[in-house]
Amino acid sequence: MKLDIAPGLPITERAEELSALIAENQVIVIAGETGSGKTTQLPKLALRAGANRVVHTQPRRIAARSVAKRIASECEVELGSDVGYAVRFDDQSTMKTQIRVVTDGLLLSELAHDSELTRYDTVIIDEAHERSLAIDFLLGYLARLVNRRADLRVIVTSATIDVERFAALFTTADRHVPIVEVSGRTYPVEVRYRPMNESDGANMPEAVASAITELPRDGDVLVFASGEREIRDIAEYLEGRFKNSLDVLMLHGRLPAHEQQKVFDPKGRRRIVVATNVAETSLTVPRIRYVVDPGFARISRFSTRLKVQRLPIEPISQASAAQRAGRCGRVADGICIRLYSEEDFDGQDEFTDPEIQRTNLASVLLQMALLKLGPIEDFGFLDRPDSRAVASGKNLLAELGAFDGEQLTATGR
């Protein structure tokens, strides 16, 4: 299997240094901006440092498949052999696979039958700054596991957010956790604010189209939308507006794999790619010169009053806005048009709340009970979960017959 590091990426210049750090340290944290090459090159660096079985987590299925295909291509091996992936209902790997790309949720489910993760000698938690429930659980669990498994290496990657906290989670009197920063995009990005004028009756598809007409015509455009329905509405409007002068493509998690792949195989004409926040950090869409950002996303939230999980559309955080802008400027100078005002941006939250603080915790409580990890309050989460959410999760498990007091029942198992 070919383990050459791809040329022209920021991480390439640090390849030997990173390989040595992986070999010398049980845990390292890598802070890298979008486009640094960390996602595709780190598994190869781990193998060069002496690893034999690497599991590499991604927040989304579409990213796991895409990353595995890219790594397999670079390593010049057939996908599903030395390099493979596994997502729910689709396992393209074998017990001999050396680089296995999985969703963080799938790795979490593997703990139920292999609590020591004996299949792997290296775990890479990618995009840790997304702070999903699965990522936070895995980080807390791995912080315990490395104390029991001296042979296990852990690599945590993140945008330049919370990196010191990630390192502190694994640091002990006997374990130093180095933080390595790798630069990202290499070209400047101009940010323009074009707030929608509601008094003029402007709607989102029209505002997106107006922004696109303002941009130069020499590069592809990435448009963010809050959900699948919004993507369809914008895509249909743009197809009608621009007729046959360019290609309009959609990208979201429910799209069939062959439709998703079109986004990563650019051909000929200029393209407009309309995507959910799956394109914010997990995936790199090639040839993007410009970004149009309406400033919204669907954020999952649990209502303790109504006892339901909701998916409202909310303004994104400043960190998410920065990630979106960072998707252009990869191949040349970029432009990001935000369809809101600079005052709106200044009023946004700095970061998105970690999922553990806005979701039902029944699944976490059940997993912790199965693994005999003790009270949730004593577990090493980066952020303490809301006490009301904990109580609500326990009540739900009791109603389902999975918990009897604090004990797991046969139903729960």
CORTA-V625302 format. One record per pair of residues at least 12 apart in sequence whose ideal C-beta (glycine too) atoms are under 10 Angstrom apart, sorted by the first residue. I is the first residue (numbers start at 1). GAP is how many residues later the second one is. Records with the same first field share a line. If there is no record, write none. Layout:
BEGIN
I: GAP / GAP
END
This chain:
BEGIN
1: 43 / 46 / 71 / 74 / 75 / 76 / 80 / 81 / 82 / 97 / 98
2: 42 / 72 / 73 / 74 / 75 / 80
3: 16 / 38 / 40 / 41 / 42 / 43 / 44 / 45 / 71 / 72 / 95 / 96
4: 37 / 40 / 44 / 70 / 71 / 72
5: 13 / 14 / 32 / 35 / 36 / 39 / 40 / 43 / 69
6: 31 / 34 / 35 / 38 / 64 / 65 / 68
8: 29 / 178
9: 26 / 27 / 28 / 29 / 31 / 32 / 173 / 175 / 177
10: 22 / 23 / 25 / 26 / 27 / 28 / 31 / 172 / 173 / 174 / 175 / 176
11: 19 / 21 / 24 / 25 / 26 / 27 / 28 / 29 / 30 / 31 / 34 / 169 / 171 / 172 / 173
12: 24 / 25 / 29 / 170
13: 24 / 169 / 170
14: 16 / 18 / 22 / 23 / 24 / 27 / 31 / 166 / 167 / 168 / 169
15: 22 / 26 / 27 / 29 / 30 / 33
16: 29 / 32
17: 28 / 163
18: 12 / 20 / 23 / 24 / 27 / 28 / 30 / 31 / 137 / 162 / 164
19: 23 / 25 / 26 / 27 / 28 / 29 / 30 / 31
20: 25 / 28 / 29
21: 24 / 28 / 134 / 157 / 159
22: 20 / 23 / 24 / 25 / 26 / 27 / 28 / 29 / 100 / 102 / 131 / 133 / 158
23: 22 / 23 / 25 / 26 / 27 / 28 / 130
24: 25 / 154
25: 24 / 128 / 129 / 130 / 145 / 150 / 151 / 152 / 153
26: 120 / 121 / 123 / 124 / 125 / 126 / 127 / 128 / 144 / 148 / 149 / 150 / 151
27: 96 / 115 / 116 / 119 / 125 / 126 / 127 / 128 / 129 / 139 / 140 / 142 / 143 / 144 / 145 / 148 / 149 / 150 / 151
28: 14 / 125 / 126 / 127 / 128 / 129 / 139 / 142 / 148 / 149 / 150 / 151 / 152
29: 96 / 99 / 125 / 126 / 127 / 128 / 129 / 133 / 134 / 135 / 136 / 137 / 138 / 139 / 140 / 141 / 148 / 149 / 150 / 151 / 152
30: 12 / 15 / 94 / 96 / 98 / 125 / 126 / 127 / 128 / 133 / 136 / 148 / 149 / 150 / 151 / 152
31: 97 / 98 / 125 / 126 / 127 / 128 / 129 / 130 / 131 / 132 / 133 / 135 / 136 / 148 / 149 / 150 / 151 / 152 / 153
32: 94 / 125 / 126 / 127 / 128 / 131 / 148 / 149 / 150 / 151 / 152
33: 126 / 127 / 148 / 149 / 150 / 151 / 152 / 289 / 290 / 293
34: 125 / 150 / 151 / 246 / 247 / 250 / 288 / 289 / 290 / 291 / 292 / 293 / 294 / 295 / 296
35: 147 / 148 / 149 / 150 / 151 / 152 / 249 / 291 / 292 / 293 / 294 / 295 / 296
36: 121 / 123 / 145 / 146 / 147 / 148 / 149
37: 145 / 147 / 247
38: 86 / 88 / 89 / 117 / 119 / 120 / 142 / 144 / 146
39: 17 / 19 / 24 / 27 / 28 / 31 / 32 / 62 / 85 / 87 / 88 / 118 / 242 / 243 / 244 / 245
40: 16 / 26 / 27 / 28 / 30 / 31 / 33 / 34 / 61 / 244
41: 30 / 33 / 141
42: 12 / 14 / 29 / 57 / 80 / 82 / 84 / 113 / 115 / 140
43: 12 / 13 / 24 / 25 / 28 / 32 / 40 / 55 / 56 / 57 / 58 / 79 / 81 / 83 / 112
44: 27 / 30 / 31 / 39 / 54 / 55
45: 79 / 110
46: 52 / 53 / 75 / 76 / 77 / 78 / 107 / 109
47: 28 / 35 / 51 / 52 / 75
49: 73 / 104 / 106
50: 71 / 72 / 103
51: 47 / 48 / 69 / 70 / 71 / 73 / 102 / 104
52: 46 / 68 / 69 / 70
53: 42 / 43 / 44 / 45 / 46 / 47 / 64 / 65 / 66 / 67 / 68 / 69 / 70
54: 29 / 43 / 44 / 45 / 46 / 47 / 66 / 67 / 68 / 69 / 70 / 99 / 101
55: 31 / 38 / 42 / 44 / 45 / 46 / 47 / 51 / 52 / 55 / 62 / 64 / 65 / 66 / 67 / 68 / 69 / 70
56: 12 / 15 / 27 / 29 / 43 / 44 / 45 / 46 / 51 / 64 / 66 / 67 / 68 / 69 / 70 / 99 / 101
57: 43 / 44 / 45 / 46 / 47 / 48 / 49 / 50 / 51 / 66 / 67 / 68 / 69 / 70 / 71 / 77 / 78 / 81 / 100
58: 27 / 29 / 43 / 44 / 45 / 46 / 48 / 49 / 66 / 67 / 68 / 69 / 72 / 224 / 225
59: 44 / 45 / 46 / 66 / 67 / 68 / 69 / 70 / 71 / 72 / 73 / 75 / 76 / 219 / 222 / 223
60: 27 / 43 / 44 / 45 / 67 / 70 / 72 / 193 / 216 / 217 / 218 / 221 / 222 / 223
61: 24 / 25 / 26 / 27 / 28 / 29 / 41 / 42 / 44 / 45 / 192 / 196 / 199 / 217 / 221
62: 25 / 41 / 189 / 190 / 191 / 192 / 193 / 195 / 198 / 201 / 213 / 214 / 216 / 217 / 220 / 221
63: 22 / 24 / 38 / 40 / 63 / 64 / 190 / 215 / 216 / 218 / 219 / 220 / 221
64: 21 / 22 / 23 / 26 / 28 / 36 / 37 / 38 / 39 / 40 / 42 / 62 / 218
65: 14 / 20 / 21 / 22 / 25 / 27 / 36 / 38 / 192 / 195 / 196
66: 19 / 35 / 191 / 194 / 195 / 197 / 198 / 212 / 216 / 217 / 218 / 219
67: 16 / 18 / 32 / 34 / 59 / 215 / 216 / 217
68: 12 / 15 / 16 / 17 / 18 / 19 / 24 / 25 / 29 / 31 / 32 / 33 / 34
69: 14 / 16 / 23 / 32 / 192 / 195
70: 13 / 31 / 194 / 214
71: 12 / 13 / 14 / 28 / 30
72: 12 / 13 / 20 / 27 / 29
75: 23 / 24
77: 20 / 21 / 22
78: 14
79: 13 / 14
80: 12 / 13 / 14 / 17
81: 12 / 13 / 15 / 16 / 17
82: 12 / 14 / 15 / 16 / 17 / 18
83: 14 / 15 / 16 / 17 / 18
84: 12 / 13 / 14 / 15 / 16 / 17 / 18
85: 12 / 14 / 15 / 16 / 17 / 18 / 21
86: 14 / 15 / 16 / 17 / 20 / 21 / 24
87: 14 / 15 / 16 / 18 / 19
88: 14 / 15 / 17 / 18 / 21
90: 16 / 167
91: 15
95: 24
97: 22
98: 24
99: 23 / 25
100: 19 / 20
101: 23 / 25
103: 29 / 31
104: 21 / 22 / 23 / 24 / 26 / 28 / 29 / 30 / 31 / 32 / 33 / 34 / 35
105: 27 / 28 / 29 / 30 / 32 / 33 / 258
106: 28
107: 13 / 16 / 18 / 27 / 28 / 30 / 31 / 34 / 35
108: 25 / 26 / 27 / 29 / 30 / 33 / 255 / 256 / 259
109: 25 / 258
111: 26 / 27 / 30 / 34 / 256 / 259 / 260 / 262
112: 255 / 258 / 259 / 301
115: 26 / 30 / 33 / 255 / 256 / 257 / 258
116: 29 / 32 / 33 / 36
117: 21 / 24 / 25 / 28 / 32 / 35
118: 31 / 33 / 34
120: 29 / 32 / 33
121: 28 / 30 / 31 / 32
122: 29 / 30 / 31 / 32 / 33
123: 15 / 19 / 22 / 23 / 29 / 30 / 31 / 32 / 33
124: 29 / 30 / 31 / 32 / 33
125: 13 / 14 / 17 / 29 / 30 / 31 / 32 / 33 / 41
126: 29 / 30 / 31 / 32 / 155 / 156
127: 29 / 30 / 31 / 32 / 153 / 154 / 155
128: 28 / 29 / 30 / 31 / 33 / 34 / 35 / 37 / 38 / 254
129: 27 / 28 / 29 / 30 / 31 / 32 / 33 / 34 / 37 / 152 / 190 / 194 / 222 / 223 / 225
130: 28 / 29 / 31 / 147 / 150 / 151 / 152 / 190 / 193 / 222 / 224 / 225
131: 27 / 30 / 31 / 220 / 221 / 222 / 223 / 224 / 225 / 226 / 251 / 252
132: 168 / 222 / 223 / 224 / 227
133: 167 / 221 / 222 / 223 / 224 / 225 / 226 / 227 / 228 / 230 / 231 / 248 / 252
134: 221 / 229 / 230 / 233
135: 21 / 23 / 219 / 220 / 221 / 247
136: 33 / 218 / 219 / 220 / 221 / 228 / 243 / 244 / 245 / 246 / 247 / 249
137: 219 / 226 / 227 / 230 / 231 / 236 / 242 / 244
138: 16 / 18
139: 15 / 17 / 26 / 27 / 30 / 31 / 241 / 242 / 243
140: 29 / 216 / 228 / 233 / 239 / 240 / 241 / 242
141: 226 / 227 / 230 / 232 / 238 / 239
142: 12 / 14 / 27 / 28 / 238
143: 23 / 25 / 26 / 27 / 28 / 29 / 236 / 237 / 238 / 239
144: 227 / 229 / 235 / 236
146: 24 / 26 / 29
147: 23 / 25 / 27 / 28
154: 16 / 23
155: 25
156: 13 / 14 / 21 / 23
157: 23 / 25
158: 21 / 123
159: 25 / 122 / 160 / 163 / 164 / 167
160: 21 / 22 / 24 / 159 / 162
161: 158 / 161 / 162 / 189 / 190 / 191
162: 157 / 189 / 192 / 220 / 221
163: 16 / 17 / 18
164: 13 / 15
165: 217 / 218
166: 13 / 216
167: 12
168: 214
169: 211 / 212 / 213
170: 210
184: 142 / 145 / 146
185: 140 / 141 / 142 / 143 / 144 / 145 / 146 / 149
186: 143 / 144 / 145 / 146
187: 102 / 141 / 142 / 143 / 144 / 145 / 146 / 147
188: 141 / 144 / 145 / 146 / 147
189: 101 / 102 / 133 / 136 / 137 / 138 / 139 / 140 / 141 / 144 / 145 / 146 / 147
190: 100 / 135 / 138 / 139 / 143 / 144 / 145 / 146 / 147
191: 100 / 102 / 130 / 131 / 134 / 143 / 144 / 145 / 146 / 147 / 151 / 154
192: 19 / 22 / 23 / 100 / 143 / 144 / 145 / 146 / 147 / 150
193: 143 / 144 / 145 / 146 / 147 / 148 / 149 / 150 / 151 / 152
194: 13 / 16 / 17 / 20 / 98 / 143 / 144 / 145 / 146 / 147
195: 12 / 100 / 143 / 144 / 145 / 146 / 147 / 148 / 149
196: 12 / 14 / 15 / 98 / 99 / 143 / 144 / 145
202: 137
203: 30 / 31 / 34
204: 19 / 21 / 22 / 26 / 29 / 30 / 33 / 90 / 92 / 135
205: 18 / 20 / 25 / 28 / 29 / 30 / 31 / 32 / 33 / 35 / 36 / 69
206: 28 / 31 / 35
207: 27 / 85 / 87 / 130 / 132 / 133
208: 13 / 15 / 16 / 17 / 25 / 26 / 27 / 29 / 30 / 33 / 64 / 66 / 84 / 85 / 86 / 129 / 131
209: 14 / 25 / 28 / 29 / 31 / 32 / 33 / 63 / 83
210: 31 / 82 / 127 / 129
211: 12 / 79 / 80 / 81 / 82 / 83 / 124 / 125 / 126 / 127 / 128
212: 26 / 29 / 30 / 34 / 60 / 78 / 80 / 125
213: 28 / 29
214: 76 / 78 / 121 / 123
215: 74 / 75 / 76 / 77 / 120 / 122
216: 73 / 74 / 117 / 119
217: 28 / 29 / 53
218: 52 / 71 / 72 / 114
219: 51 / 52 / 68 / 69 / 70 / 71 / 109 / 112 / 113 / 114 / 115 / 116
220: 26 / 27 / 29 / 43 / 46 / 49 / 50 / 51 / 52 / 53 / 65 / 66 / 67 / 68 / 69 / 70 / 108 / 111
221: 17 / 25 / 27 / 49 / 50 / 51 / 52 / 53 / 66 / 67 / 68 / 69 / 70 / 71 / 107 / 114 / 116
222: 29 / 41 / 49 / 50 / 51 / 52 / 53 / 57 / 58 / 63 / 65 / 66 / 67 / 68 / 69 / 70 / 71 / 102 / 105 / 106 / 112 / 114
223: 12 / 15 / 25 / 27 / 28 / 49 / 50 / 51 / 52 / 56 / 67 / 68 / 69 / 70 / 71 / 114 / 116
224: 49 / 50 / 51 / 52 / 53 / 54 / 55 / 56 / 67 / 68 / 69 / 70 / 71 / 72 / 73 / 92 / 96 / 97 / 100 / 103 / 115
225: 25 / 26 / 27 / 49 / 50 / 51 / 52 / 67 / 68 / 69 / 71 / 72 / 73
226: 50 / 51 / 68 / 69 / 70 / 71 / 72 / 73 / 85 / 86 / 87 / 88 / 90
227: 25 / 49 / 50 / 69 / 70 / 71 / 84 / 86
228: 22 / 24 / 25 / 26 / 27 / 48 / 70
230: 22 / 44 / 46 / 64 / 66 / 68 / 83
231: 19 / 20 / 21 / 24 / 42 / 43 / 44 / 45
232: 18 / 20 / 42
233: 41
234: 14 / 16 / 38 / 40 / 58 / 60
235: 13 / 14 / 15 / 37 / 38 / 39
236: 12 / 14 / 38
237: 37
238: 34 / 36
239: 33
242: 28 / 30
244: 25
245: 24 / 25
246: 23 / 24 / 25 / 26
247: 15 / 19 / 20 / 21 / 22 / 23 / 24 / 25 / 26
248: 23 / 24 / 25 / 26
249: 13 / 14 / 17 / 22 / 23 / 24 / 25 / 26 / 36
250: 12 / 13 / 22 / 23 / 24 / 25 / 26
251: 12 / 13 / 22 / 23 / 24 / 25 / 27 / 28 / 32 / 34
252: 22 / 23 / 24 / 25 / 26 / 27
253: 23 / 25 / 29
254: 22
255: 20 / 21 / 23
260: 18 / 23
263: 12 / 16 / 20 / 22 / 23 / 24
264: 19 / 20 / 21 / 22
265: 21
266: 19 / 20 / 21 / 22
270: 17 / 19
271: 14 / 15 / 16 / 17
272: 18 / 20
273: 12 / 13 / 14 / 15 / 54
274: 18
275: 52
276: 21 / 22
277: 19 / 20 / 21 / 22 / 39 / 43 / 46 / 47 / 75
279: 12 / 44 / 45 / 48
280: 13 / 17 / 36 / 39 / 40 / 41 / 42 / 43 / 44 / 46 / 47
281: 39 / 42 / 43 / 45 / 46
283: 44
284: 43 / 46
285: 42 / 43 / 45
286: 44 / 45
287: 43 / 44
288: 39 / 40 / 41 / 42 / 43 / 46
289: 39 / 40 / 41 / 42 / 43 / 44 / 45 / 46
290: 37 / 38 / 39 / 44 / 45 / 46 / 47
291: 33 / 34 / 35 / 36 / 37 / 38 / 43 / 44 / 45 / 46 / 47
292: 32 / 36 / 43 / 44 / 45 / 46 / 47
293: 23 / 27 / 28 / 30 / 31 / 32 / 34 / 43 / 44 / 45 / 46 / 47 / 52
294: 21 / 22 / 30 / 43 / 44 / 45 / 46
295: 19 / 20 / 21 / 25 / 26 / 29 / 43 / 44 / 45 / 46 / 49 / 50 / 53
296: 16 / 17 / 18 / 19 / 20 / 43 / 44
297: 15 / 16 / 17 / 18 / 19 / 20 / 23 / 27 / 55
298: 12 / 13 / 14 / 15 / 16
299: 12 / 13 / 14 / 15 / 16 / 17 / 18 / 21 / 53 / 54 / 56 / 59
300: 12 / 55 / 58 / 59 / 60
301: 13 / 52 / 54 / 56 / 57 / 58 / 59
302: 53 / 55 / 56 / 57 / 58 / 59 / 60 / 84 / 86 / 87 / 90 / 91
303: 55 / 57 / 89
304: 56 / 82 / 84 / 85 / 87 / 88
305: 83 / 87
307: 53 / 85 / 88 / 89
308: 52
309: 49 / 50 / 51
310: 48
314: 34 / 35 / 38
315: 25 / 29 / 30 / 32 / 33 / 34
316: 24 / 29 / 32 / 33 / 36
317: 31 / 32 / 33 / 34 / 35 / 36
318: 27 / 28 / 29 / 30 / 31 / 32 / 33 / 34
319: 29 / 30 / 31 / 32 / 33
320: 28 / 29 / 31 / 32
321: 15 / 17 / 19 / 23 / 24 / 27
322: 14 / 23
324: 12 / 14
325: 12 / 13
353: 30
354: 27 / 28 / 29 / 31
355: 28
356: 20 / 25 / 26 / 27 / 28 / 29 / 30 / 33
357: 24 / 26 / 27 / 28 / 29 / 32
358: 27 / 28 / 31
359: 26 / 27 / 30 / 34
360: 29 / 32 / 33 / 36
361: 15 / 24 / 25 / 27 / 28 / 29 / 30 / 31 / 32 / 33 / 35 / 36
362: 27 / 28 / 30 / 31 / 32 / 33 / 34 / 35 / 36 / 37 / 38 / 40 / 41
363: 30 / 33 / 34
364: 12 / 15 / 17 / 21 / 25 / 26 / 29
365: 20 / 24 / 25 / 28 / 29 / 31 / 32 / 37 / 38 / 41 / 43 / 47
366: 27 / 30 / 31 / 34 / 36 / 37 / 42 / 46 / 47
368: 40
369: 28 / 33 / 34 / 37 / 38 / 39 / 40 / 43 / 44
370: 38 / 42 / 43
372: 36
375: 15 / 31
376: 13 / 14 / 17 / 18
377: 13
394: 12
397: 12 / 14 / 15
398: 14
400: 12
END
